[in-house]
Amino acid sequence: MTRLTLSLAVVFLLTGCAASDMAENAVITPKTVTVAQMATDGPHFYWYTFRPDQPITLSERVFTPNQGQYQANYRWRSGQLFELYQQGQQRIDGSLIPFQLQLRFDSHGLAVFQRYQQGQNILPLSNEKIDKLRQQAQALAATVEQLSDRQQTWVQGHWQQQQFIPCQQQQPIEVVAQASAEKLSGQGYMAVSGQLRQQQLVVDDVLLQRQQQQCLVAPNLLKD
């Protein structure tokens, strides 16, 4: 009788621990960050929502000097990539061609839906290409989380009459350049890596400058 009582106590204890762990994970509030990096092909801007070691959604805007620009959305379920959607331009035979690419995966990582449109043409994707895209999405989430750990934040706004007005507020602020003072001039839109500190913008580097550019927002390509 004593052995039976002890066994039941151990079972209830283990069950309680497991339930406690599941409850703890369920109540962890997702974290959303906006980070950026200047990659070899141009500036990349990210909006990322995640729990520790568990991506949830990732939005991306990329501007490349030679390849045009594209935007993308990625969505995970229980840490597994569920869907991705990329849209923009690709340089093919010297010309910029619009493209759209959408993939959806099951819980085992197998693609259950694919659509790749290049210009007016619908093209198939090989299993190798699909697997590469899935791996790239997983690697991208890890990269963005590392950028967040390194606080690679960015700020965007517009120059007006030699004053910088951030997109998230309508009051001009002082700009302090760490290394790119010669680039902080002119008129129009500018995105920089750096941080807002009270009424001062500390700039590490200039990511994107354009005469005509609205403030960037996260793309919304995926339907719920």
ROVEX-205499 format. One record per residue (C-alpha): residue number from 1; x, y, z; chain. Coordinates in steps of 0.02 Angstrom, whole numbers, plus 50000, padded with zeros to 5 digits. Layout:
! ROVEX-205499
<node><vexti>NUM</vexti><X>X</X><Y>Y</Y><Z>Z</Z><vexfi>A</vexfi></node>
...
This chain:
! ROVEX-205499
<node><vexti>1</vexti><X>50000</X><Y>50000</Y><Z>50000</Z><vexfi>A</vexfi></node>
<node><vexti>2</vexti><X>50144</X><Y>50117</Y><Z>50043</Z><vexfi>A</vexfi></node>
<node><vexti>3</vexti><X>50230</X><Y>50083</Y><Z>49875</Z><vexfi>A</vexfi></node>
<node><vexti>4</vexti><X>50067</X><Y>50118</Y><Z>49783</Z><vexfi>A</vexfi></node>
<node><vexti>5</vexti><X>50044</X><Y>50282</Y><Z>49877</Z><vexfi>A</vexfi></node>
<node><vexti>6</vexti><X>50223</X><Y>50336</Y><Z>49836</Z><vexfi>A</vexfi></node>
<node><vexti>7</vexti><X>50202</X><Y>50291</Y><Z>49652</Z><vexfi>A</vexfi></node>
<node><vexti>8</vexti><X>50042</X><Y>50392</Y><Z>49639</Z><vexfi>A</vexfi></node>
<node><vexti>9</vexti><X>50125</X><Y>50538</Y><Z>49726</Z><vexfi>A</vexfi></node>
<node><vexti>10</vexti><X>50269</X><Y>50536</Y><Z>49600</Z><vexfi>A</vexfi></node>
<node><vexti>11</vexti><X>50148</X><Y>50529</Y><Z>49453</Z><vexfi>A</vexfi></node>
<node><vexti>12</vexti><X>50047</X><Y>50675</Y><Z>49519</Z><vexfi>A</vexfi></node>
<node><vexti>13</vexti><X>50206</X><Y>50773</Y><Z>49553</Z><vexfi>A</vexfi></node>
<node><vexti>14</vexti><X>50274</X><Y>50746</Y><Z>49377</Z><vexfi>A</vexfi></node>
<node><vexti>15</vexti><X>50104</X><Y>50786</Y><Z>49300</Z><vexfi>A</vexfi></node>
<node><vexti>16</vexti><X>50095</X><Y>50945</Y><Z>49402</Z><vexfi>A</vexfi></node>
<node><vexti>17</vexti><X>50269</X><Y>50998</Y><Z>49345</Z><vexfi>A</vexfi></node>
<node><vexti>18</vexti><X>50228</X><Y>50967</Y><Z>49162</Z><vexfi>A</vexfi></node>
<node><vexti>19</vexti><X>50065</X><Y>51062</Y><Z>49176</Z><vexfi>A</vexfi></node>
<node><vexti>20</vexti><X>50156</X><Y>51203</Y><Z>49264</Z><vexfi>A</vexfi></node>
<node><vexti>21</vexti><X>50287</X><Y>51213</Y><Z>49125</Z><vexfi>A</vexfi></node>
<node><vexti>22</vexti><X>50152</X><Y>51215</Y><Z>48990</Z><vexfi>A</vexfi></node>
<node><vexti>23</vexti><X>50056</X><Y>51350</Y><Z>49082</Z><vexfi>A</vexfi></node>
<node><vexti>24</vexti><X>50215</X><Y>51453</Y><Z>49104</Z><vexfi>A</vexfi></node>
<node><vexti>25</vexti><X>50254</X><Y>51444</Y><Z>48917</Z><vexfi>A</vexfi></node>
<node><vexti>26</vexti><X>50075</X><Y>51488</Y><Z>48874</Z><vexfi>A</vexfi></node>
<node><vexti>27</vexti><X>50078</X><Y>51649</Y><Z>48975</Z><vexfi>A</vexfi></node>
<node><vexti>28</vexti><X>50246</X><Y>51713</Y><Z>48912</Z><vexfi>A</vexfi></node>
<node><vexti>29</vexti><X>50202</X><Y>51873</Y><Z>48821</Z><vexfi>A</vexfi></node>
<node><vexti>30</vexti><X>50268</X><Y>51879</Y><Z>48642</Z><vexfi>A</vexfi></node>
<node><vexti>31</vexti><X>50400</X><Y>52011</Y><Z>48611</Z><vexfi>A</vexfi></node>
<node><vexti>32</vexti><X>50400</X><Y>52121</Y><Z>48456</Z><vexfi>A</vexfi></node>
<node><vexti>33</vexti><X>50558</X><Y>52208</Y><Z>48396</Z><vexfi>A</vexfi></node>
<node><vexti>34</vexti><X>50604</X><Y>52315</Y><Z>48246</Z><vexfi>A</vexfi></node>
<node><vexti>35</vexti><X>50785</X><Y>52295</Y><Z>48192</Z><vexfi>A</vexfi></node>
<node><vexti>36</vexti><X>50887</X><Y>52324</Y><Z>48034</Z><vexfi>A</vexfi></node>
<node><vexti>37</vexti><X>51052</X><Y>52284</Y><Z>47954</Z><vexfi>A</vexfi></node>
<node><vexti>38</vexti><X>51154</X><Y>52342</Y><Z>47805</Z><vexfi>A</vexfi></node>
<node><vexti>39</vexti><X>51186</X><Y>52179</Y><Z>47712</Z><vexfi>A</vexfi></node>
<node><vexti>40</vexti><X>51294</X><Y>52155</Y><Z>47557</Z><vexfi>A</vexfi></node>
<node><vexti>41</vexti><X>51143</X><Y>52179</Y><Z>47443</Z><vexfi>A</vexfi></node>
<node><vexti>42</vexti><X>51074</X><Y>52332</Y><Z>47533</Z><vexfi>A</vexfi></node>
<node><vexti>43</vexti><X>50974</X><Y>52379</Y><Z>47688</Z><vexfi>A</vexfi></node>
<node><vexti>44</vexti><X>50856</X><Y>52253</Y><Z>47768</Z><vexfi>A</vexfi></node>
<node><vexti>45</vexti><X>50718</X><Y>52307</Y><Z>47888</Z><vexfi>A</vexfi></node>
<node><vexti>46</vexti><X>50631</X><Y>52183</Y><Z>48003</Z><vexfi>A</vexfi></node>
<node><vexti>47</vexti><X>50477</X><Y>52175</Y><Z>48114</Z><vexfi>A</vexfi></node>
<node><vexti>48</vexti><X>50489</X><Y>52019</Y><Z>48221</Z><vexfi>A</vexfi></node>
<node><vexti>49</vexti><X>50371</X><Y>51942</Y><Z>48351</Z><vexfi>A</vexfi></node>
<node><vexti>50</vexti><X>50432</X><Y>51794</Y><Z>48452</Z><vexfi>A</vexfi></node>
<node><vexti>51</vexti><X>50444</X><Y>51703</Y><Z>48617</Z><vexfi>A</vexfi></node>
<node><vexti>52</vexti><X>50611</X><Y>51635</Y><Z>48680</Z><vexfi>A</vexfi></node>
<node><vexti>53</vexti><X>50677</X><Y>51515</Y><Z>48546</Z><vexfi>A</vexfi></node>
<node><vexti>54</vexti><X>50507</X><Y>51517</Y><Z>48460</Z><vexfi>A</vexfi></node>
<node><vexti>55</vexti><X>50474</X><Y>51632</Y><Z>48311</Z><vexfi>A</vexfi></node>
<node><vexti>56</vexti><X>50294</X><Y>51684</Y><Z>48280</Z><vexfi>A</vexfi></node>
<node><vexti>57</vexti><X>50292</X><Y>51811</Y><Z>48138</Z><vexfi>A</vexfi></node>
<node><vexti>58</vexti><X>50426</X><Y>51902</Y><Z>48038</Z><vexfi>A</vexfi></node>
<node><vexti>59</vexti><X>50404</X><Y>52043</Y><Z>47912</Z><vexfi>A</vexfi></node>
<node><vexti>60</vexti><X>50544</X><Y>52103</Y><Z>47800</Z><vexfi>A</vexfi></node>
<node><vexti>61</vexti><X>50577</X><Y>52250</Y><Z>47682</Z><vexfi>A</vexfi></node>
<node><vexti>62</vexti><X>50733</X><Y>52246</Y><Z>47572</Z><vexfi>A</vexfi></node>
<node><vexti>63</vexti><X>50803</X><Y>52380</Y><Z>47458</Z><vexfi>A</vexfi></node>
<node><vexti>64</vexti><X>50941</X><Y>52328</Y><Z>47338</Z><vexfi>A</vexfi></node>
<node><vexti>65</vexti><X>51031</X><Y>52444</Y><Z>47215</Z><vexfi>A</vexfi></node>
<node><vexti>66</vexti><X>51035</X><Y>52316</Y><Z>47073</Z><vexfi>A</vexfi></node>
<node><vexti>67</vexti><X>50896</X><Y>52192</Y><Z>47111</Z><vexfi>A</vexfi></node>
<node><vexti>68</vexti><X>50755</X><Y>52312</Y><Z>47149</Z><vexfi>A</vexfi></node>
<node><vexti>69</vexti><X>50658</X><Y>52289</Y><Z>47310</Z><vexfi>A</vexfi></node>
<node><vexti>70</vexti><X>50550</X><Y>52157</Y><Z>47390</Z><vexfi>A</vexfi></node>
<node><vexti>71</vexti><X>50449</X><Y>52125</Y><Z>47546</Z><vexfi>A</vexfi></node>
<node><vexti>72</vexti><X>50406</X><Y>51966</Y><Z>47637</Z><vexfi>A</vexfi></node>
<node><vexti>73</vexti><X>50302</X><Y>51892</Y><Z>47777</Z><vexfi>A</vexfi></node>
<node><vexti>74</vexti><X>50340</X><Y>51732</Y><Z>47873</Z><vexfi>A</vexfi></node>
<node><vexti>75</vexti><X>50227</X><Y>51645</Y><Z>47998</Z><vexfi>A</vexfi></node>
<node><vexti>76</vexti><X>50262</X><Y>51501</Y><Z>48118</Z><vexfi>A</vexfi></node>
<node><vexti>77</vexti><X>50150</X><Y>51384</Y><Z>48219</Z><vexfi>A</vexfi></node>
<node><vexti>78</vexti><X>50222</X><Y>51302</Y><Z>48375</Z><vexfi>A</vexfi></node>
<node><vexti>79</vexti><X>50396</X><Y>51349</Y><Z>48316</Z><vexfi>A</vexfi></node>
<node><vexti>80</vexti><X>50374</X><Y>51269</Y><Z>48144</Z><vexfi>A</vexfi></node>
<node><vexti>81</vexti><X>50369</X><Y>51373</Y><Z>47985</Z><vexfi>A</vexfi></node>
<node><vexti>82</vexti><X>50189</X><Y>51375</Y><Z>47925</Z><vexfi>A</vexfi></node>
<node><vexti>83</vexti><X>50186</X><Y>51501</Y><Z>47783</Z><vexfi>A</vexfi></node>
<node><vexti>84</vexti><X>50292</X><Y>51625</Y><Z>47687</Z><vexfi>A</vexfi></node>
<node><vexti>85</vexti><X>50251</X><Y>51755</Y><Z>47557</Z><vexfi>A</vexfi></node>
<node><vexti>86</vexti><X>50379</X><Y>51854</Y><Z>47458</Z><vexfi>A</vexfi></node>
<node><vexti>87</vexti><X>50337</X><Y>51991</Y><Z>47334</Z><vexfi>A</vexfi></node>
<node><vexti>88</vexti><X>50441</X><Y>52116</Y><Z>47238</Z><vexfi>A</vexfi></node>
<node><vexti>89</vexti><X>50562</X><Y>52121</Y><Z>47093</Z><vexfi>A</vexfi></node>
<node><vexti>90</vexti><X>50695</X><Y>52004</Y><Z>47026</Z><vexfi>A</vexfi></node>
<node><vexti>91</vexti><X>50826</X><Y>52046</Y><Z>46896</Z><vexfi>A</vexfi></node>
<node><vexti>92</vexti><X>50814</X><Y>51921</Y><Z>46754</Z><vexfi>A</vexfi></node>
<node><vexti>93</vexti><X>50915</X><Y>51940</Y><Z>46594</Z><vexfi>A</vexfi></node>
<node><vexti>94</vexti><X>50954</X><Y>52119</Y><Z>46638</Z><vexfi>A</vexfi></node>
<node><vexti>95</vexti><X>50773</X><Y>52171</Y><Z>46672</Z><vexfi>A</vexfi></node>
<node><vexti>96</vexti><X>50678</X><Y>52192</Y><Z>46835</Z><vexfi>A</vexfi></node>
<node><vexti>97</vexti><X>50531</X><Y>52071</Y><Z>46834</Z><vexfi>A</vexfi></node>
<node><vexti>98</vexti><X>50393</X><Y>52072</Y><Z>46966</Z><vexfi>A</vexfi></node>
<node><vexti>99</vexti><X>50371</X><Y>51910</Y><Z>47062</Z><vexfi>A</vexfi></node>
<node><vexti>100</vexti><X>50261</X><Y>51832</Y><Z>47196</Z><vexfi>A</vexfi></node>
<node><vexti>101</vexti><X>50305</X><Y>51675</Y><Z>47293</Z><vexfi>A</vexfi></node>
<node><vexti>102</vexti><X>50194</X><Y>51590</Y><Z>47421</Z><vexfi>A</vexfi></node>
<node><vexti>103</vexti><X>50225</X><Y>51428</Y><Z>47516</Z><vexfi>A</vexfi></node>
<node><vexti>104</vexti><X>50126</X><Y>51340</Y><Z>47653</Z><vexfi>A</vexfi></node>
<node><vexti>105</vexti><X>50190</X><Y>51194</Y><Z>47756</Z><vexfi>A</vexfi></node>
<node><vexti>106</vexti><X>50113</X><Y>51057</Y><Z>47864</Z><vexfi>A</vexfi></node>
<node><vexti>107</vexti><X>50171</X><Y>51013</Y><Z>48040</Z><vexfi>A</vexfi></node>
<node><vexti>108</vexti><X>50305</X><Y>50898</Y><Z>47968</Z><vexfi>A</vexfi></node>
<node><vexti>109</vexti><X>50384</X><Y>51035</Y><Z>47862</Z><vexfi>A</vexfi></node>
<node><vexti>110</vexti><X>50314</X><Y>50971</Y><Z>47697</Z><vexfi>A</vexfi></node>
<node><vexti>111</vexti><X>50250</X><Y>51099</Y><Z>47572</Z><vexfi>A</vexfi></node>
<node><vexti>112</vexti><X>50063</X><Y>51078</Y><Z>47548</Z><vexfi>A</vexfi></node>
<node><vexti>113</vexti><X>50038</X><Y>51234</Y><Z>47441</Z><vexfi>A</vexfi></node>
<node><vexti>114</vexti><X>50151</X><Y>51327</Y><Z>47321</Z><vexfi>A</vexfi></node>
<node><vexti>115</vexti><X>50129</X><Y>51470</Y><Z>47200</Z><vexfi>A</vexfi></node>
<node><vexti>116</vexti><X>50272</X><Y>51558</Y><Z>47109</Z><vexfi>A</vexfi></node>
<node><vexti>117</vexti><X>50229</X><Y>51692</Y><Z>46984</Z><vexfi>A</vexfi></node>
<node><vexti>118</vexti><X>50364</X><Y>51777</Y><Z>46881</Z><vexfi>A</vexfi></node>
<node><vexti>119</vexti><X>50292</X><Y>51916</Y><Z>46776</Z><vexfi>A</vexfi></node>
<node><vexti>120</vexti><X>50139</X><Y>51838</Y><Z>46695</Z><vexfi>A</vexfi></node>
<node><vexti>121</vexti><X>50205</X><Y>51661</Y><Z>46709</Z><vexfi>A</vexfi></node>
<node><vexti>122</vexti><X>50164</X><Y>51532</Y><Z>46843</Z><vexfi>A</vexfi></node>
<node><vexti>123</vexti><X>50317</X><Y>51422</Y><Z>46871</Z><vexfi>A</vexfi></node>
<node><vexti>124</vexti><X>50344</X><Y>51264</Y><Z>46974</Z><vexfi>A</vexfi></node>
<node><vexti>125</vexti><X>50466</X><Y>51255</Y><Z>47119</Z><vexfi>A</vexfi></node>
<node><vexti>126</vexti><X>50578</X><Y>51105</Y><Z>47143</Z><vexfi>A</vexfi></node>
<node><vexti>127</vexti><X>50583</X><Y>51014</Y><Z>47310</Z><vexfi>A</vexfi></node>
<node><vexti>128</vexti><X>50763</X><Y>51071</Y><Z>47328</Z><vexfi>A</vexfi></node>
<node><vexti>129</vexti><X>50714</X><Y>51254</Y><Z>47305</Z><vexfi>A</vexfi></node>
<node><vexti>130</vexti><X>50569</X><Y>51237</Y><Z>47428</Z><vexfi>A</vexfi></node>
<node><vexti>131</vexti><X>50680</X><Y>51158</Y><Z>47560</Z><vexfi>A</vexfi></node>
<node><vexti>132</vexti><X>50808</X><Y>51296</Y><Z>47534</Z><vexfi>A</vexfi></node>
<node><vexti>133</vexti><X>50676</X><Y>51431</Y><Z>47559</Z><vexfi>A</vexfi></node>
<node><vexti>134</vexti><X>50616</X><Y>51346</Y><Z>47718</Z><vexfi>A</vexfi></node>
<node><vexti>135</vexti><X>50793</X><Y>51336</Y><Z>47787</Z><vexfi>A</vexfi></node>
<node><vexti>136</vexti><X>50825</X><Y>51518</Y><Z>47739</Z><vexfi>A</vexfi></node>
<node><vexti>137</vexti><X>50669</X><Y>51572</Y><Z>47835</Z><vexfi>A</vexfi></node>
<node><vexti>138</vexti><X>50728</X><Y>51480</Y><Z>47991</Z><vexfi>A</vexfi></node>
<node><vexti>139</vexti><X>50902</X><Y>51554</Y><Z>47976</Z><vexfi>A</vexfi></node>
<node><vexti>140</vexti><X>50829</X><Y>51728</Y><Z>47950</Z><vexfi>A</vexfi></node>
<node><vexti>141</vexti><X>50728</X><Y>51717</Y><Z>48111</Z><vexfi>A</vexfi></node>
<node><vexti>142</vexti><X>50886</X><Y>51670</Y><Z>48206</Z><vexfi>A</vexfi></node>
<node><vexti>143</vexti><X>50982</X><Y>51813</Y><Z>48126</Z><vexfi>A</vexfi></node>
<node><vexti>144</vexti><X>50848</X><Y>51940</Y><Z>48171</Z><vexfi>A</vexfi></node>
<node><vexti>145</vexti><X>50845</X><Y>51878</Y><Z>48350</Z><vexfi>A</vexfi></node>
<node><vexti>146</vexti><X>51034</X><Y>51904</Y><Z>48358</Z><vexfi>A</vexfi></node>
<node><vexti>147</vexti><X>51014</X><Y>52080</Y><Z>48289</Z><vexfi>A</vexfi></node>
<node><vexti>148</vexti><X>50887</X><Y>52112</Y><Z>48426</Z><vexfi>A</vexfi></node>
<node><vexti>149</vexti><X>51009</X><Y>52049</Y><Z>48557</Z><vexfi>A</vexfi></node>
<node><vexti>150</vexti><X>51138</X><Y>52171</Y><Z>48488</Z><vexfi>A</vexfi></node>
<node><vexti>151</vexti><X>51007</X><Y>52311</Y><Z>48490</Z><vexfi>A</vexfi></node>
<node><vexti>152</vexti><X>51021</X><Y>52345</Y><Z>48303</Z><vexfi>A</vexfi></node>
<node><vexti>153</vexti><X>50875</X><Y>52465</Y><Z>48310</Z><vexfi>A</vexfi></node>
<node><vexti>154</vexti><X>50832</X><Y>52590</Y><Z>48175</Z><vexfi>A</vexfi></node>
<node><vexti>155</vexti><X>50743</X><Y>52755</Y><Z>48160</Z><vexfi>A</vexfi></node>
<node><vexti>156</vexti><X>50660</X><Y>52833</Y><Z>48009</Z><vexfi>A</vexfi></node>
<node><vexti>157</vexti><X>50600</X><Y>53007</Y><Z>47969</Z><vexfi>A</vexfi></node>
<node><vexti>158</vexti><X>50612</X><Y>53156</Y><Z>47852</Z><vexfi>A</vexfi></node>
<node><vexti>159</vexti><X>50727</X><Y>53304</Y><Z>47835</Z><vexfi>A</vexfi></node>
<node><vexti>160</vexti><X>50631</X><Y>53467</Y><Z>47823</Z><vexfi>A</vexfi></node>
<node><vexti>161</vexti><X>50722</X><Y>53633</Y><Z>47818</Z><vexfi>A</vexfi></node>
<node><vexti>162</vexti><X>50879</X><Y>53557</Y><Z>47895</Z><vexfi>A</vexfi></node>
<node><vexti>163</vexti><X>50777</X><Y>53477</Y><Z>48035</Z><vexfi>A</vexfi></node>
<node><vexti>164</vexti><X>50748</X><Y>53292</Y><Z>48060</Z><vexfi>A</vexfi></node>
<node><vexti>165</vexti><X>50570</X><Y>53238</Y><Z>48105</Z><vexfi>A</vexfi></node>
<node><vexti>166</vexti><X>50552</X><Y>53054</Y><Z>48154</Z><vexfi>A</vexfi></node>
<node><vexti>167</vexti><X>50404</X><Y>52958</Y><Z>48085</Z><vexfi>A</vexfi></node>
<node><vexti>168</vexti><X>50340</X><Y>52915</Y><Z>48259</Z><vexfi>A</vexfi></node>
<node><vexti>169</vexti><X>50327</X><Y>53097</Y><Z>48311</Z><vexfi>A</vexfi></node>
<node><vexti>170</vexti><X>50297</X><Y>53266</Y><Z>48231</Z><vexfi>A</vexfi></node>
<node><vexti>171</vexti><X>50427</X><Y>53368</Y><Z>48323</Z><vexfi>A</vexfi></node>
<node><vexti>172</vexti><X>50603</X><Y>53398</Y><Z>48255</Z><vexfi>A</vexfi></node>
<node><vexti>173</vexti><X>50746</X><Y>53326</Y><Z>48356</Z><vexfi>A</vexfi></node>
<node><vexti>174</vexti><X>50933</X><Y>53351</Y><Z>48367</Z><vexfi>A</vexfi></node>
<node><vexti>175</vexti><X>51039</X><Y>53228</Y><Z>48266</Z><vexfi>A</vexfi></node>
<node><vexti>176</vexti><X>51208</X><Y>53169</Y><Z>48328</Z><vexfi>A</vexfi></node>
<node><vexti>177</vexti><X>51312</X><Y>53068</Y><Z>48205</Z><vexfi>A</vexfi></node>
<node><vexti>178</vexti><X>51435</X><Y>52939</Y><Z>48267</Z><vexfi>A</vexfi></node>
<node><vexti>179</vexti><X>51522</X><Y>52902</Y><Z>48103</Z><vexfi>A</vexfi></node>
<node><vexti>180</vexti><X>51419</X><Y>52965</Y><Z>47955</Z><vexfi>A</vexfi></node>
<node><vexti>181</vexti><X>51406</X><Y>53153</Y><Z>47979</Z><vexfi>A</vexfi></node>
<node><vexti>182</vexti><X>51441</X><Y>53187</Y><Z>47796</Z><vexfi>A</vexfi></node>
<node><vexti>183</vexti><X>51287</X><Y>53087</Y><Z>47745</Z><vexfi>A</vexfi></node>
<node><vexti>184</vexti><X>51167</X><Y>53179</Y><Z>47860</Z><vexfi>A</vexfi></node>
<node><vexti>185</vexti><X>51113</X><Y>53315</Y><Z>47741</Z><vexfi>A</vexfi></node>
<node><vexti>186</vexti><X>50989</X><Y>53356</Y><Z>47605</Z><vexfi>A</vexfi></node>
<node><vexti>187</vexti><X>50801</X><Y>53337</Y><Z>47603</Z><vexfi>A</vexfi></node>
<node><vexti>188</vexti><X>50682</X><Y>53191</Y><Z>47601</Z><vexfi>A</vexfi></node>
<node><vexti>189</vexti><X>50668</X><Y>53022</Y><Z>47686</Z><vexfi>A</vexfi></node>
<node><vexti>190</vexti><X>50806</X><Y>52941</Y><Z>47788</Z><vexfi>A</vexfi></node>
<node><vexti>191</vexti><X>50820</X><Y>52780</Y><Z>47888</Z><vexfi>A</vexfi></node>
<node><vexti>192</vexti><X>50968</X><Y>52757</Y><Z>48004</Z><vexfi>A</vexfi></node>
<node><vexti>193</vexti><X>51034</X><Y>52630</Y><Z>48126</Z><vexfi>A</vexfi></node>
<node><vexti>194</vexti><X>51036</X><Y>52712</Y><Z>48295</Z><vexfi>A</vexfi></node>
<node><vexti>195</vexti><X>50930</X><Y>52757</Y><Z>48444</Z><vexfi>A</vexfi></node>
<node><vexti>196</vexti><X>50812</X><Y>52893</Y><Z>48501</Z><vexfi>A</vexfi></node>
<node><vexti>197</vexti><X>50864</X><Y>52962</Y><Z>48670</Z><vexfi>A</vexfi></node>
<node><vexti>198</vexti><X>50743</X><Y>53090</Y><Z>48737</Z><vexfi>A</vexfi></node>
<node><vexti>199</vexti><X>50745</X><Y>53227</Y><Z>48604</Z><vexfi>A</vexfi></node>
<node><vexti>200</vexti><X>50905</X><Y>53170</Y><Z>48521</Z><vexfi>A</vexfi></node>
<node><vexti>201</vexti><X>50941</X><Y>53043</Y><Z>48383</Z><vexfi>A</vexfi></node>
<node><vexti>202</vexti><X>51109</X><Y>52956</Y><Z>48396</Z><vexfi>A</vexfi></node>
<node><vexti>203</vexti><X>51155</X><Y>52891</Y><Z>48222</Z><vexfi>A</vexfi></node>
<node><vexti>204</vexti><X>51274</X><Y>52746</Y><Z>48194</Z><vexfi>A</vexfi></node>
<node><vexti>205</vexti><X>51252</X><Y>52732</Y><Z>48006</Z><vexfi>A</vexfi></node>
<node><vexti>206</vexti><X>51136</X><Y>52785</Y><Z>47865</Z><vexfi>A</vexfi></node>
<node><vexti>207</vexti><X>51036</X><Y>52639</Y><Z>47795</Z><vexfi>A</vexfi></node>
<node><vexti>208</vexti><X>50923</X><Y>52720</Y><Z>47666</Z><vexfi>A</vexfi></node>
<node><vexti>209</vexti><X>50904</X><Y>52895</Y><Z>47594</Z><vexfi>A</vexfi></node>
<node><vexti>210</vexti><X>50775</X><Y>52944</Y><Z>47463</Z><vexfi>A</vexfi></node>
<node><vexti>211</vexti><X>50697</X><Y>53105</Y><Z>47404</Z><vexfi>A</vexfi></node>
<node><vexti>212</vexti><X>50524</X><Y>53026</Y><Z>47395</Z><vexfi>A</vexfi></node>
<node><vexti>213</vexti><X>50484</X><Y>52887</Y><Z>47518</Z><vexfi>A</vexfi></node>
<node><vexti>214</vexti><X>50343</X><Y>52864</Y><Z>47640</Z><vexfi>A</vexfi></node>
<node><vexti>215</vexti><X>50380</X><Y>52797</Y><Z>47813</Z><vexfi>A</vexfi></node>
<node><vexti>216</vexti><X>50405</X><Y>52610</Y><Z>47808</Z><vexfi>A</vexfi></node>
<node><vexti>217</vexti><X>50278</X><Y>52495</Y><Z>47888</Z><vexfi>A</vexfi></node>
<node><vexti>218</vexti><X>50279</X><Y>52306</Y><Z>47905</Z><vexfi>A</vexfi></node>
<node><vexti>219</vexti><X>50209</X><Y>52220</Y><Z>47749</Z><vexfi>A</vexfi></node>
<node><vexti>220</vexti><X>50045</X><Y>52128</Y><Z>47769</Z><vexfi>A</vexfi></node>
<node><vexti>221</vexti><X>50041</X><Y>51996</Y><Z>47633</Z><vexfi>A</vexfi></node>
<node><vexti>222</vexti><X>49968</X><Y>51848</Y><Z>47728</Z><vexfi>A</vexfi></node>
<node><vexti>223</vexti><X>49784</X><Y>51827</Y><Z>47762</Z><vexfi>A</vexfi></node>
<node><vexti>224</vexti><X>49725</X><Y>51759</Y><Z>47929</Z><vexfi>A</vexfi></node>
